[in-house]
Amino acid sequence: MNYITCSQGHKSTGGSNFCSTCGEPLQNSNHYLEPTLIGIQPGTRLRDRYIVREMLGQGGFGRTYIAEDTGRFNEKVAIKEFIPSVQGTGALNKAVELFQREAVTLYQLQHSQIPRFWEAFQENSRLFLVEDFIEGRTYESLLNERLRQGRCFSEPEITKLFQDLLPVLSYLHNQGVIHRDISPDNIILSGKTGLPILIDMGAVKQVTVNVATNLQTTSAPRGTSIGKVGYAPDEQIRLGIVAPNSDLYALAVTAIVLMTGKQPEQLLDQYTLTWKWDREINLSLLMTQVLNRMLAPRGDQRFQSADEILSFLGLRQTNPAYSTPNYSGNSTPIYQNPAYSTPNYSGNSAPIYQNPVYPTPNYSGNSAPSPVNNSGCGQIFDASIPVPQEIKGWNWGAFLFGAFWSVGNKVWIGLLCFIPYVGLIMAIILGIKGNEWAWKSRRWASIEAFKANQKTWAVVSLCLTGFVFVIVFLASLGGS
């Protein structure tokens, strides 16, 4: 038997006009919605205004439809249906409450590169969100097309993507909102403006997560696990900690996926959890430094704002009409998980967002940025590239085992050690410059990892050299 559920969670027999418990009208048109797992059929009228035309897609959080808005000259809109995975009156009421909070946050966002949010509503136990329908193709679709042609995105195209998209993230972050789900399939290249459009805010998806984990009104809010594995940083996936640098991390992963054509798991060393994207492509030193810092394992090692990256790259914002608010004072906004409360804007103070369980680190505005791990740049003769002071000094492994050490550390000039007479001079040069050249030639997870590797080379080379001297000495005594 089919049932219809009213907005209060009461079940009535399918086909009923009114709820048998509370008397709420159940049918506003010839089509009614059944609380089942099937999607909404084309032709269904929602809210006595939106006519569903087709389903665009379906995921773990719900479905997306194309519909016509009869209240705005049949203009196309995107309707997202969010499906709480836990059923029951209490769960539904909590979902509605959280959903309405997120609707307030979305309604405040006004940017040409973010789909305009129109309304959120509930109809027969279903939750819906209405926003602009964006004509265009996702960057995931564009990448797949290029891969079929044997090519990927170029560095200049990614630089342009950063120039167009970072101002959007700057706007969001200054509103106290973290996207939390940036990836190639959540960025659409608009067919009208040619600009990237950021879609699918992860904050709204949190509604179904909260309900699924039986979040109660009196319980402590939890961190969110919203975000794609591989794209979201570790602290977001495991602990639910989010900050502006979380979105910047995901944008960097998106960039290297677009330029390499490989998925994040293919670009991340699963044993050391360090990125190895630089083995796939050669980029300019500037872009390499930017991506490495955006992908730093710790949040305080990354860029802390989109504007900081724009400045580092020497780019300017492309949408001056959507400048970020001018907040008084020098305090840095503190971001919370937006699923739990709506920003409170009063006077000229900055938006305050807090994650009650996993607080975001408080970064001082005057603190010096953490040094960038610029190893692996390949520019061994470029004296302008800074090398950590901790690694400078004599390298015994490079001096004693020059040729073999050069192969292991990818310092190919060291192969000159095989040439008679030249080899001795090259060995001395390697002893002096070996540490610097090895740092620039290979990608290292950290300074500590580099020093440990070079120490191993030194110990092995000294031991083998000592062993050879002992054998030669004993042989000379035997010969005499």
ChimeraX attribute file (.defattr): number of C-alpha atoms within 10 A of each C-alpha:
attribute: neighborCount
match mode: 1-to-1
recipient: residues
	/A:1	4
	/A:2	11
	/A:3	16
	/A:4	25
	/A:5	22
	/A:6	26
	/A:7	22
	/A:8	17
	/A:9	19
	/A:10	19
	/A:11	16
	/A:12	18
	/A:13	14
	/A:14	15
	/A:15	14
	/A:16	14
	/A:17	16
	/A:18	16
	/A:19	21
	/A:20	15
	/A:21	12
	/A:22	11
	/A:23	11
	/A:24	15
	/A:25	14
	/A:26	22
	/A:27	18
	/A:28	13
	/A:29	11
	/A:30	8
	/A:31	14
	/A:32	21
	/A:33	22
	/A:34	18
	/A:35	17
	/A:36	10
	/A:37	8
	/A:38	8
	/A:39	17
	/A:40	22
	/A:41	16
	/A:42	14
	/A:43	15
	/A:44	19
	/A:45	23
	/A:46	22
	/A:47	13
	/A:48	12
	/A:49	14
	/A:50	24
	/A:51	22
	/A:52	22
	/A:53	17
	/A:54	16
	/A:55	18
	/A:56	12
	/A:57	11
	/A:58	13
	/A:59	9
	/A:60	11
	/A:61	18
	/A:62	19
	/A:63	18
	/A:64	22
	/A:65	24
	/A:66	22
	/A:67	26
	/A:68	22
	/A:69	20
	/A:70	14
	/A:71	10
	/A:72	11
	/A:73	8
	/A:74	13
	/A:75	13
	/A:76	21
	/A:77	24
	/A:78	23
	/A:79	25
	/A:80	23
	/A:81	22
	/A:82	22
	/A:83	25
	/A:84	25
	/A:85	17
	/A:86	17
	/A:87	14
	/A:88	13
	/A:89	16
	/A:90	15
	/A:91	22
	/A:92	23
	/A:93	16
	/A:94	20
	/A:95	25
	/A:96	22
	/A:97	14
	/A:98	20
	/A:99	26
	/A:100	20
	/A:101	19
	/A:102	22
	/A:103	19
	/A:104	16
	/A:105	20
	/A:106	23
	/A:107	14
	/A:108	12
	/A:109	16
	/A:110	14
	/A:111	16
	/A:112	16
	/A:113	24
	/A:114	21
	/A:115	22
	/A:116	19
	/A:117	20
	/A:118	13
	/A:119	15
	/A:120	21
	/A:121	16
	/A:122	17
	/A:123	17
	/A:124	19
	/A:125	24
	/A:126	19
	/A:127	21
	/A:128	21
	/A:129	19
	/A:130	24
	/A:131	19
	/A:132	16
	/A:133	17
	/A:134	20
	/A:135	14
	/A:136	17
	/A:137	16
	/A:138	20
	/A:139	20
	/A:140	19
	/A:141	13
	/A:142	17
	/A:143	20
	/A:144	15
	/A:145	13
	/A:146	15
	/A:147	16
	/A:148	9
	/A:149	9
	/A:150	9
	/A:151	15
	/A:152	19
	/A:153	19
	/A:154	14
	/A:155	18
	/A:156	10
	/A:157	13
	/A:158	18
	/A:159	16
	/A:160	14
	/A:161	16
	/A:162	22
	/A:163	21
	/A:164	21
	/A:165	22
	/A:166	24
	/A:167	23
	/A:168	26
	/A:169	23
	/A:170	20
	/A:171	20
	/A:172	19
	/A:173	22
	/A:174	22
	/A:175	22
	/A:176	24
	/A:177	28
	/A:178	24
	/A:179	24
	/A:180	27
	/A:181	25
	/A:182	27
	/A:183	26
	/A:184	22
	/A:185	17
	/A:186	16
	/A:187	23
	/A:188	23
	/A:189	20
	/A:190	16
	/A:191	12
	/A:192	9
	/A:193	12
	/A:194	11
	/A:195	18
	/A:196	25
	/A:197	24
	/A:198	24
	/A:199	19
	/A:200	17
	/A:201	19
	/A:202	20
	/A:203	23
	/A:204	24
	/A:205	23
	/A:206	24
	/A:207	26
	/A:208	24
	/A:209	21
	/A:210	24
	/A:211	23
	/A:212	16
	/A:213	12
	/A:214	14
	/A:215	17
	/A:216	13
	/A:217	9
	/A:218	6
	/A:219	8
	/A:220	10
	/A:221	16
	/A:222	18
	/A:223	23
	/A:224	24
	/A:225	20
	/A:226	21
	/A:227	23
	/A:228	15
	/A:229	15
	/A:230	18
	/A:231	26
	/A:232	25
	/A:233	27
	/A:234	17
	/A:235	16
	/A:236	20
	/A:237	19
	/A:238	12
	/A:239	14
	/A:240	20
	/A:241	25
	/A:242	31
	/A:243	28
	/A:244	26
	/A:245	24
	/A:246	28
	/A:247	26
	/A:248	27
	/A:249	25
	/A:250	25
	/A:251	26
	/A:252	22
	/A:253	27
	/A:254	23
	/A:255	23
	/A:256	22
	/A:257	23
	/A:258	27
	/A:259	21
	/A:260	21
	/A:261	20
	/A:262	15
	/A:263	15
	/A:264	19
	/A:265	12
	/A:266	14
	/A:267	21
	/A:268	15
	/A:269	13
	/A:270	10
	/A:271	6
	/A:272	8
	/A:273	12
	/A:274	17
	/A:275	22
	/A:276	16
	/A:277	22
	/A:278	17
	/A:279	12
	/A:280	13
	/A:281	12
	/A:282	13
	/A:283	14
	/A:284	9
	/A:285	14
	/A:286	12
	/A:287	17
	/A:288	18
	/A:289	19
	/A:290	19
	/A:291	22
	/A:292	21
	/A:293	24
	/A:294	26
	/A:295	25
	/A:296	19
	/A:297	18
	/A:298	13
	/A:299	24
	/A:300	15
	/A:301	18
	/A:302	24
	/A:303	24
	/A:304	19
	/A:305	18
	/A:306	23
	/A:307	18
	/A:308	13
	/A:309	20
	/A:310	18
	/A:311	11
	/A:312	14
	/A:313	16
	/A:314	9
	/A:315	16
	/A:316	14
	/A:317	19
	/A:318	14
	/A:319	15
	/A:320	9
	/A:321	9
	/A:322	16
	/A:323	15
	/A:324	15
	/A:325	11
	/A:326	10
	/A:327	15
	/A:328	10
	/A:329	9
	/A:330	10
	/A:331	12
	/A:332	15
	/A:333	20
	/A:334	19
	/A:335	26
	/A:336	27
	/A:337	28
	/A:338	24
	/A:339	23
	/A:340	22
	/A:341	15
	/A:342	21
	/A:343	21
	/A:344	12
	/A:345	11
	/A:346	8
	/A:347	8
	/A:348	11
	/A:349	14
	/A:350	23
	/A:351	22
	/A:352	16
	/A:353	23
	/A:354	21
	/A:355	21
	/A:356	14
	/A:357	15
	/A:358	16
	/A:359	18
	/A:360	19
	/A:361	13
	/A:362	11
	/A:363	14
	/A:364	10
	/A:365	11
	/A:366	7
	/A:367	7
	/A:368	7
	/A:369	12
	/A:370	11
	/A:371	11
	/A:372	17
	/A:373	21
	/A:374	24
	/A:375	27
	/A:376	20
	/A:377	22
	/A:378	19
	/A:379	15
	/A:380	18
	/A:381	10
	/A:382	10
	/A:383	9
	/A:384	7
	/A:385	14
	/A:386	13
	/A:387	17
	/A:388	15
	/A:389	9
	/A:390	10
	/A:391	18
	/A:392	14
	/A:393	13
	/A:394	16
	/A:395	23
	/A:396	24
	/A:397	25
	/A:398	30
	/A:399	25
	/A:400	22
	/A:401	22
	/A:402	29
	/A:403	22
	/A:404	18
	/A:405	24
	/A:406	23
	/A:407	13
	/A:408	13
	/A:409	21
	/A:410	19
	/A:411	24
	/A:412	15
	/A:413	14
	/A:414	25
	/A:415	18
	/A:416	18
	/A:417	22
	/A:418	15
	/A:419	10
	/A:420	9
	/A:421	10
	/A:422	11
	/A:423	17
	/A:424	17
	/A:425	14
	/A:426	22
	/A:427	25
	/A:428	19
	/A:429	17
	/A:430	30
	/A:431	20
	/A:432	18
	/A:433	18
	/A:434	30
	/A:435	25
	/A:436	22
	/A:437	25
	/A:438	27
	/A:439	28
	/A:440	25
	/A:441	20
	/A:442	20
	/A:443	22
	/A:444	21
	/A:445	16
	/A:446	12
	/A:447	16
	/A:448	11
	/A:449	11
	/A:450	18
	/A:451	16
	/A:452	11
	/A:453	13
	/A:454	21
	/A:455	15
	/A:456	12
	/A:457	21
	/A:458	20
	/A:459	13
	/A:460	16
	/A:461	20
	/A:462	16
	/A:463	12
	/A:464	14
	/A:465	13
	/A:466	12
	/A:467	12
	/A:468	12
	/A:469	12
	/A:470	12
	/A:471	11
	/A:472	12
	/A:473	12
	/A:474	11
	/A:475	11
	/A:476	10
	/A:477	9
	/A:478	8
	/A:479	7
	/A:480	5
